[in-house]
Amino acid sequence: MIKSRLTAATWTLSAVAAGALLVGCSGSVSVGSTDPKVSKGKLADTVAEQLAKTTGQPKPDVTCPEDLEGKVGNTTRCTLTASDGSTLGINVKVSEVDGKKVNFDIQADQTPSPAAS
């Protein structure tokens, strides 16, 4: 089960967001193990859902390189890739762990990287 909470948020990537700017948002995921951890696929999906929900844009293509261990302060860096190939880095940081529920903050970079030539 995924539950989400949002703070002020919008995001930017010219081909994806048409000029909006991501200030930050939060998400949370309930996990089913004794050592709470969010799989990289579930994390990428939750981040993408939060961005789409916040901006009213289609769900973007987000990938995360690793699972996020449910310990306060742990971080990972995900990447949003636009249809034109440009990318935007997204920092994800565990803000709270409540039993099997992992809460995290999402913060996107201010500037996208252009597509590789």
DSSP file (Angstrom, degrees, kcal/mol; ACC not computed):
  #  RESIDUE AA STRUCTURE BP1 BP2  ACC     N-H-->O    O-->H-N    N-H-->O    O-->H-N    TCO  KAPPA ALPHA  PHI   PSI    X-CA   Y-CA   Z-CA
    1    1 A M              0   0    0      0, 0.0    29,-1.9     0, 0.0     2,-0.5   0.000 360.0 360.0 360.0 133.0    0.0    0.0    0.0
    2    2 A I  E     -A   29   0A   0     27,-0.2     2,-0.4     2,-0.0    27,-0.2  -0.934 360.0-177.3-110.6 127.3    1.3    3.4   -0.9
    3    3 A K  E     -A   28   0A   0     25,-0.9    25,-1.1    -2,-0.5     2,-0.4  -0.957  10.0-162.0-119.6 144.0    0.3    6.5    1.0
    4    4 A S        -     0   0    0     -2,-0.4     2,-0.4    23,-0.2    23,-0.2  -0.925  14.6-171.5-127.7 148.5    1.5    9.9    0.1
    5    5 A R        -     0   0    0     21,-0.4    21,-0.7    -2,-0.4     2,-0.4  -0.994  17.3-151.5-134.4 143.2    1.7   13.3    1.7
    6    6 A L        -     0   0    0     -2,-0.4     2,-0.2    19,-0.2    19,-0.1  -0.878  13.4-172.9-117.9 142.9    2.7   16.4   -0.2
    7    7 A T        -     0   0    0     -2,-0.4    17,-0.1    17,-0.2    19,-0.1  -0.521  64.3 -47.1-108.1-172.7    4.3   19.7    0.6
    8    8 A A  S    S+     0   0    0     -2,-0.2     2,-0.3    15,-0.1    16,-0.3  -0.352  80.3 164.3 -57.2 130.1    4.6   22.6   -1.9
    9    9 A A        +     0   0    0     14,-0.2     2,-0.3    45,-0.1    13,-0.2  -0.980  22.5 141.8-158.0 141.2    5.7   21.1   -5.1
   10   10 A T        -     0   0    0     -2,-0.3     2,-0.3    11,-0.1    13,-0.3  -0.893  30.2-144.3-155.9 171.6    6.1   21.5   -8.8
   11   11 A W        -     0   0    0     10,-0.4     2,-0.4    -2,-0.3     9,-0.3  -0.958   0.5-137.3-146.1 163.0    8.9   20.5  -11.2
   12   12 A T        +     0   0    0     -2,-0.3     2,-0.2    97,-0.3     9,-0.1  -0.966  37.7 130.5-129.4 138.0   10.8   21.5  -14.2
   13   13 A L    >>> -     0   0    0     -2,-0.4     4,-3.1     7,-0.2     3,-2.7  -0.516  49.7-132.5-176.1 109.9   12.1   19.9  -17.3
   14   14 A S  H 3>5S+     0   0    0      1,-0.3     4,-0.8     2,-0.2     6,-0.1   0.775 103.7  42.1 -44.2 -47.9   11.2   21.7  -20.5
   15   15 A A  H 345S+     0   0    0      1,-0.1    -1,-0.3     2,-0.1    68,-0.1   0.671 127.3  31.8 -76.4 -15.3   10.0   18.7  -22.4
   16   16 A V  H <45S+     0   0    0     -3,-2.7    -2,-0.2    66,-0.1    -1,-0.1   0.812 125.7  29.1-109.1 -41.9    8.0   17.3  -19.5
   17   17 A A  H ><5S-     0   0    0     -4,-3.1     3,-1.1     3,-0.1    -3,-0.2   0.466  83.2-133.8-111.3  -1.9    6.7   20.0  -17.2
   18   18 A A  T 3<<S-     0   0    0     -4,-0.8    -4,-0.1    -5,-0.6    -3,-0.1   0.881  78.9 -38.5  50.0  46.5    6.2   23.1  -19.4
   19   19 A G  T 3  S+     0   0    0      1,-0.3    -1,-0.2    -6,-0.0    -7,-0.1   0.443  97.6 132.5  94.5  -0.4    7.9   25.5  -17.1
   20   20 A A    <   -     0   0    0     -3,-1.1     2,-0.4    -9,-0.3    -1,-0.3  -0.436  46.1-136.9 -80.5 163.3    6.9   24.5  -13.6
   21   21 A L        -     0   0    0     -9,-0.1     2,-0.6    -2,-0.1   -10,-0.4  -0.982   7.7-132.4-128.0 124.9    9.6   24.2  -10.9
   22   22 A L        +     0   0    0     -2,-0.4   -11,-0.3    87,-0.3   -13,-0.1  -0.642  27.2 170.7 -78.4 117.4    9.8   21.3   -8.3
   23   23 A V        -     0   0    0     -2,-0.6     2,-0.2     1,-0.3   -14,-0.2   0.835  59.6 -70.6 -90.5 -41.1   10.3   22.7   -4.9
   24   24 A G        -     0   0    0    -16,-0.3    -1,-0.3   -14,-0.2     2,-0.3  -0.724  46.0-169.4 158.6 154.2    9.9   19.4   -3.1
   25   25 A C  E     - B   0 106A   0     81,-2.1    81,-4.0    -2,-0.2     2,-0.3  -0.936  15.9-129.8-153.0 175.2    7.4   16.8   -2.1
   26   26 A S  E     - B   0 105A   0    -21,-0.7   -21,-0.4    -2,-0.3     2,-0.3  -0.897  17.9-179.6-130.9 157.9    7.1   13.8    0.1
   27   27 A G  E     - B   0 104A   0     77,-2.7    77,-3.2    -2,-0.3     2,-0.3  -0.943   8.4-157.1-146.8 167.7    6.0   10.2   -0.2
   28   28 A S  E     -AB   3 103A   0    -25,-1.1   -25,-0.9    -2,-0.3     2,-0.4  -0.992   1.8-164.5-149.6 151.0    5.7    7.1    1.9
   29   29 A V  E     -AB   2 102A   0     73,-2.2    73,-3.0    -2,-0.3     2,-0.5  -1.000  16.4-138.2-136.8 133.8    5.6    3.4    1.2
   30   30 A S  E     - B   0 101A   0    -29,-1.9     2,-0.3    -2,-0.4    71,-0.3  -0.817  26.5-163.3 -90.0 131.2    4.5    0.6    3.5
   31   31 A V        -     0   0    0     69,-3.5     7,-0.1    -2,-0.5    -2,-0.0  -0.786  19.6-136.4-116.1 158.8    6.9   -2.4    3.2
   32   32 A G        +     0   0    0     -2,-0.3     2,-0.3     5,-0.2    69,-0.1   0.083  69.7  85.1-105.7  24.6    6.3   -5.9    4.3
   33   33 A S  S    S-     0   0    0     67,-0.1    -2,-0.1     4,-0.1     4,-0.0  -0.788  78.1-119.8-122.6 168.0    9.6   -6.9    5.9
   34   34 A T  S    S+     0   0    0     -2,-0.3    -1,-0.1     1,-0.2    65,-0.0   0.782 111.3  54.3 -75.1 -26.4   11.2   -6.5    9.3
   35   35 A D  S    S-     0   0    0      2,-0.1    -1,-0.2    65,-0.0    -3,-0.1  -0.857  98.0-135.0-104.6  95.2   14.0   -4.5    7.9
   36   36 A P        +     0   0    0      0, 0.0    34,-3.1     0, 0.0     2,-0.3  -0.237  39.2 155.7 -58.9 130.6   12.1   -1.7    6.1
   37   37 A K  E     -G   69   0B   0     32,-0.3     2,-0.6    63,-0.1    32,-0.2  -0.970  36.0-138.4-154.2 138.5   13.4   -1.1    2.6
   38   38 A V  E     -G   68   0B   0     30,-2.8    30,-2.9    -2,-0.3    -7,-0.0  -0.897  28.6-125.0-101.5 122.9   11.8    0.4   -0.5
   39   39 A S     >  -     0   0    0     -2,-0.6     4,-2.8    28,-0.2     5,-0.2  -0.278  20.9-116.0 -63.8 152.7   12.7   -1.4   -3.7
   40   40 A K  H  > S+     0   0    0      1,-0.2     4,-2.3     2,-0.2     5,-0.2   0.853 116.0  50.7 -60.6 -35.0   14.2    0.7   -6.4
   41   41 A G  H  > S+     0   0    0      2,-0.2     4,-2.2     1,-0.2    -1,-0.2   0.922 112.3  45.0 -68.2 -44.6   11.2    0.0   -8.7
   42   42 A K  H  > S+     0   0    0      2,-0.2     4,-2.4     1,-0.2    -2,-0.2   0.878 114.0  50.9 -65.8 -38.7    8.6    0.9   -6.0
   43   43 A L  H  X S+     0   0    0     -4,-2.8     4,-2.7     2,-0.2     5,-0.2   0.940 110.7  47.5 -64.1 -48.0   10.6    4.0   -5.2
   44   44 A A  H  X S+     0   0    0     -4,-2.3     4,-2.4     1,-0.2    -2,-0.2   0.905 113.5  48.9 -60.0 -42.2   10.8    5.2   -8.8
   45   45 A D  H  X S+     0   0    0     -4,-2.2     4,-2.4     2,-0.2    -1,-0.2   0.905 112.2  47.5 -65.3 -42.3    7.1    4.5   -9.3
   46   46 A T  H  X S+     0   0    0     -4,-2.4     4,-2.4     2,-0.2    -2,-0.2   0.917 112.4  48.9 -66.3 -43.8    6.2    6.5   -6.1
   47   47 A V  H  X S+     0   0    0     -4,-2.7     4,-2.3     2,-0.2    -2,-0.2   0.937 112.9  48.1 -60.2 -47.0    8.4    9.4   -7.0
   48   48 A A  H  X S+     0   0    0     -4,-2.4     4,-2.5    -5,-0.2    -2,-0.2   0.906 111.2  50.6 -61.4 -42.5    6.9    9.5  -10.5
   49   49 A E  H  X S+     0   0    0     -4,-2.4     4,-2.8     1,-0.2    -1,-0.2   0.910 110.2  49.8 -61.9 -42.2    3.4    9.3   -9.2
   50   50 A Q  H  X S+     0   0    0     -4,-2.4     4,-2.5     2,-0.2    -2,-0.2   0.911 111.5  48.3 -64.0 -42.3    4.0   12.2   -6.7
   51   51 A L  H  X S+     0   0    0     -4,-2.3     4,-2.1     2,-0.2     6,-0.4   0.921 114.2  46.1 -64.1 -43.7    5.5   14.4   -9.5
   52   52 A A  H  X S+     0   0    0     -4,-2.5     4,-2.2     1,-0.2     5,-0.5   0.924 114.5  47.6 -64.7 -44.1    2.5   13.7  -11.8
   53   53 A K  H  < S+     0   0    0     -4,-2.8    -2,-0.2    -5,-0.2    -1,-0.2   0.899 114.0  47.4 -63.4 -41.9    0.0   14.2   -9.0
   54   54 A T  H  < S+     0   0    0     -4,-2.5    -1,-0.2    -5,-0.2    -2,-0.2   0.873 122.6  31.6 -69.0 -39.1    1.6   17.5   -8.0
   55   55 A T  H  < S-     0   0    0     -4,-2.1    -2,-0.2    -5,-0.2    -1,-0.2   0.643  96.2-126.4 -97.4 -16.5    2.0   19.0  -11.4
   56   56 A G  S  < S+     0   0    0     -4,-2.2    -3,-0.2     1,-0.3    -4,-0.1   0.631  70.4 127.0  75.7  12.2   -1.0   17.6  -13.2
   57   57 A Q  S    S-     0   0    0     -5,-0.5    -1,-0.3    -6,-0.4    -2,-0.1  -0.521  71.5 -81.0 -93.8 165.5    1.4   16.3  -15.9
   58   58 A P        -     0   0    0      0, 0.0    -1,-0.2     0, 0.0    -3,-0.1  -0.281  63.0 -82.0 -61.2 154.8    1.6   12.7  -17.2
   59   59 A K        -     0   0    0      1,-0.1   -10,-0.1    -3,-0.1   -11,-0.1  -0.426  54.9-135.7 -60.8 121.6    3.6   10.3  -15.1
   60   60 A P        -     0   0    0      0, 0.0     2,-0.8     0, 0.0    22,-0.1  -0.282  20.1 -97.9 -79.7 167.2    7.3   10.9  -16.0
   61   61 A D  E     +C   81   0A   0     20,-0.7    20,-2.7   -13,-0.0     2,-0.4  -0.768  51.8 173.6 -84.6 107.7   10.0    8.3  -16.6
   62   62 A V  E     -C   80   0A   0     -2,-0.8     2,-0.4    18,-0.2    18,-0.2  -0.957  11.0-174.3-120.3 135.8   11.9    8.0  -13.3
   63   63 A T  E     -C   79   0A   0     16,-2.4    16,-2.8    -2,-0.4   -22,-0.1  -0.970   7.7-161.1-126.8 146.4   14.6    5.5  -12.5
   64   64 A C        -     0   0    0     -2,-0.4    14,-0.2    14,-0.2   -20,-0.1  -0.988  14.0-144.8-125.5 136.5   16.4    4.9   -9.2
   65   65 A P  S    S+     0   0    0      0, 0.0     2,-0.3     0, 0.0   -25,-0.1   0.652  74.9  10.6 -78.2 -15.4   19.7    3.0   -9.0
   66   66 A E  S    S-     0   0    0    -26,-0.1     2,-0.1   -27,-0.1    10,-0.0  -0.971  83.0 -84.5-156.1 164.1   19.2    1.2   -5.7
   67   67 A D        -     0   0    0     -2,-0.3     2,-0.7   -28,-0.1   -28,-0.2  -0.375  42.5-124.6 -67.4 155.1   16.8    0.2   -3.0
   68   68 A L  E     -G   38   0B   0    -30,-2.9   -30,-2.8    -2,-0.1     2,-0.2  -0.918  20.2-139.8-108.3 110.6   16.2    2.8   -0.3
   69   69 A E  E     -G   37   0B   0     -2,-0.7     2,-2.3   -32,-0.2   -32,-0.3  -0.488  21.8-117.6 -70.4 135.0   16.9    1.3    3.2
   70   70 A G  S    S+     0   0    0    -34,-3.1     2,-0.4    -2,-0.2    -1,-0.1  -0.417  70.7 120.6 -78.5  68.8   14.4    2.6    5.8
   71   71 A K  S >  S-     0   0    0     -2,-2.3     3,-2.5    25,-0.1    23,-0.3  -0.999  72.3-102.3-129.8 129.9   16.7    4.4    8.1
   72   72 A V  T 3  S+     0   0    0     -2,-0.4    23,-0.2     1,-0.3     3,-0.1  -0.215 107.8  22.3 -52.9 131.2   16.2    8.1    8.8
   73   73 A G  T 3  S+     0   0    0     21,-2.6    -1,-0.3     1,-0.4    22,-0.1   0.153  86.9 133.9  96.6 -17.9   18.8   10.2    6.9
   74   74 A N    <   -     0   0    0     -3,-2.5    20,-2.8    -5,-0.2    -1,-0.4  -0.377  35.7-169.6 -64.7 145.0   19.5    7.5    4.2
   75   75 A T  E     - D   0  93A   0     18,-0.2     2,-0.3    -3,-0.1    18,-0.2  -0.896  19.4-180.0-133.6 161.4   19.5    8.9    0.7
   76   76 A T  E     - D   0  92A   0     16,-1.9    16,-2.6    -2,-0.3     2,-0.5  -0.950  24.8-126.9-149.8 166.4   19.5    7.9   -3.0
   77   77 A R  E     - D   0  91A   0     -2,-0.3    14,-0.2    14,-0.2     2,-0.2  -0.966  24.1-172.4-124.0 118.1   19.5    9.8   -6.2
   78   78 A C  E     - D   0  90A   0     12,-3.1    12,-2.8    -2,-0.5     2,-0.4  -0.545  14.1-134.9-100.8 169.1   16.9    9.0   -8.9
   79   79 A T  E     -CD  63  89A   0    -16,-2.8   -16,-2.4    10,-0.2     2,-0.5  -0.993   3.9-154.0-132.7 131.2   16.8   10.4  -12.4
   80   80 A L  E     -CD  62  88A   0      8,-2.8     8,-2.1    -2,-0.4     2,-0.5  -0.897  16.0-161.0 -97.9 128.5   13.8   11.7  -14.4
   81   81 A T  E     -CD  61  87A   0    -20,-2.7   -20,-0.7    -2,-0.5     6,-0.2  -0.957   5.7-148.3-115.7 123.6   14.3   11.4  -18.2
   82   82 A A    >   -     0   0    0      4,-3.0     3,-2.0    -2,-0.5   -66,-0.1  -0.365  31.2-103.8 -82.9 165.9   12.2   13.5  -20.6
   83   83 A S  T 3  S+     0   0    0      1,-0.3    -1,-0.1     2,-0.1   -67,-0.0   0.741 122.1  57.2 -63.0 -23.5   11.1   12.4  -24.0
   84   84 A D  T 3  S-     0   0    0      2,-0.1    -1,-0.3     1,-0.0    31,-0.1   0.442 121.4-107.1 -87.0   1.4   13.8   14.6  -25.6
   85   85 A G  S <  S+     0   0    0     -3,-2.0    31,-0.4     1,-0.3    -2,-0.1   0.310  76.3 134.2  92.6  -8.4   16.5   12.7  -23.6
   86   86 A S        -     0   0    0     29,-0.2    -4,-3.0    -5,-0.1    -1,-0.3  -0.394  41.6-149.3 -70.7 156.0   17.2   15.6  -21.1
   87   87 A T  E     -DE  81 113A   0     26,-2.3    26,-3.2    -6,-0.2     2,-0.4  -0.872  15.0-158.7-129.5 159.1   17.4   14.5  -17.5
   88   88 A L  E     -D   80   0A   0     -8,-2.1    -8,-2.8    -2,-0.3     2,-0.2  -0.986  21.2-131.5-138.2 125.3   16.7   15.9  -14.1
   89   89 A G  E     -D   79   0A   0     -2,-0.4    20,-2.9    22,-0.3     2,-0.4  -0.511  19.4-163.0 -76.6 144.7   18.3   14.6  -10.9
   90   90 A I  E     -DF  78 108A   0    -12,-2.8   -12,-3.1    18,-0.2     2,-0.4  -0.980   6.6-150.1-132.8 119.2   16.0   13.9   -7.9
   91   91 A N  E     -DF  77 107A   0     16,-3.3    16,-2.6    -2,-0.4     2,-0.4  -0.734  11.2-166.7 -87.9 135.1   17.3   13.5   -4.3
   92   92 A V  E     -DF  76 106A   0    -16,-2.6   -16,-1.9    -2,-0.4     2,-0.4  -0.991   7.3-178.6-124.3 128.1   15.3   11.2   -2.1
   93   93 A K  E     -DF  75 105A   0     12,-2.1    12,-2.8    -2,-0.4     2,-0.4  -0.991  30.0-120.2-133.1 129.8   15.9   11.2    1.7
   94   94 A V  E     + F   0 104A   0    -20,-2.8   -21,-2.6    -2,-0.4    10,-0.3  -0.522  31.4 175.1 -67.8 123.4   14.3    9.1    4.4
   95   95 A S  E     -     0   0A   0      8,-2.2     2,-0.3     1,-0.4     9,-0.2   0.692  62.4  -0.3-102.4 -25.0   12.6   11.5    6.8
   96   96 A E  E     - F   0 103A   0      7,-1.5     7,-3.1   -25,-0.1     2,-0.4  -0.969  50.6-154.8-164.1 145.3   10.8    9.0    9.1
   97   97 A V  E     - F   0 102A   0     -2,-0.3     2,-0.5     5,-0.2     5,-0.2  -0.991  12.0-178.8-126.6 123.4   10.3    5.3    9.6
   98   98 A D  E >   - F   0 101A   0      3,-2.8     3,-1.9    -2,-0.4     2,-0.6  -0.857  63.8 -64.1-123.7  93.6    7.2    4.2   11.5
   99   99 A G  T 3  S-     0   0    0     -2,-0.5     0, 0.0     1,-0.3     0, 0.0  -0.540 121.8 -11.7  65.4-114.6    7.2    0.4   11.8
  100  100 A K  T 3  S+     0   0    0     -2,-0.6   -69,-3.5    -3,-0.1     2,-0.6   0.278 116.7  99.5 -99.3   9.5    7.0   -0.8    8.2
  101  101 A K  E <   -BF  30  98A   0     -3,-1.9    -3,-2.8   -71,-0.3     2,-0.6  -0.872  55.7-162.3-102.7 123.1    6.2    2.6    6.8
  102  102 A V  E     -BF  29  97A   0    -73,-3.0   -73,-2.2    -2,-0.6     2,-0.4  -0.920   4.1-164.9-107.0 118.5    9.0    4.5    5.2
  103  103 A N  E     +BF  28  96A   0     -7,-3.1    -8,-2.2    -2,-0.6    -7,-1.5  -0.829  13.7 177.4-100.4 140.0    8.4    8.3    4.7
  104  104 A F  E     -BF  27  94A   0    -77,-3.2   -77,-2.7    -2,-0.4     2,-0.3  -0.987  25.7-129.2-144.7 153.9   10.8   10.2    2.4
  105  105 A D  E     -BF  26  93A   0    -12,-2.8   -12,-2.1    -2,-0.3     2,-0.5  -0.791  18.7-150.1-101.1 145.7   11.3   13.7    1.0
  106  106 A I  E     +BF  25  92A   0    -81,-4.0   -81,-2.1    -2,-0.3     2,-0.4  -0.968  17.0 175.0-119.2 126.6   11.7   14.3   -2.7
  107  107 A Q  E     - F   0  91A   0    -16,-2.6   -16,-3.3    -2,-0.5     2,-0.2  -0.965  13.7-155.6-136.4 118.1   13.8   17.2   -4.0
  108  108 A A  E     - F   0  90A   0     -2,-0.4   -18,-0.2   -18,-0.3   -19,-0.0  -0.600  28.3-100.1 -90.6 152.2   14.6   17.7   -7.7
  109  109 A D        -     0   0    0    -20,-2.9   -97,-0.3    -2,-0.2   -87,-0.3  -0.258  25.9-127.2 -60.9 156.4   17.5   19.7   -9.1
  110  110 A Q  S    S+     0   0    0      1,-0.2    -1,-0.1   -89,-0.1   -88,-0.1   0.786  91.9  43.0 -76.4 -29.1   16.9   23.2  -10.2
  111  111 A T  S    S-     0   0    0    -98,-0.0   -22,-0.3   -22,-0.0    -1,-0.2  -0.970  77.1-135.7-127.0 129.8   18.4   22.7  -13.7
  112  112 A P        -     0   0    0      0, 0.0   -24,-0.2     0, 0.0   -99,-0.1  -0.391  21.9-120.1 -75.0 158.2   18.0   19.8  -16.1
  113  113 A S  B     -E   87   0A   0    -26,-3.2   -26,-2.3    -2,-0.1     3,-0.1  -0.841  33.6-112.9 -95.1 136.8   20.9   18.3  -18.0
  114  114 A P        -     0   0    0      0, 0.0     3,-0.1     0, 0.0   -27,-0.1  -0.216  39.9 -87.2 -66.2 159.7   20.6   18.4  -21.7
  115  115 A A        -     0   0    0    -31,-0.1   -29,-0.2     1,-0.1     2,-0.2  -0.334  48.9-101.7 -62.6 145.5   20.2   15.3  -23.8
  116  116 A A              0   0    0    -31,-0.4    -1,-0.1     1,-0.1   -30,-0.0  -0.471 360.0 360.0 -68.4 140.5   23.5   13.6  -24.8
  117  117 A S              0   0    0     -2,-0.2    -1,-0.1    -3,-0.1    -2,-0.1   0.467 360.0 360.0 -82.1 360.0   24.4   14.3  -28.4
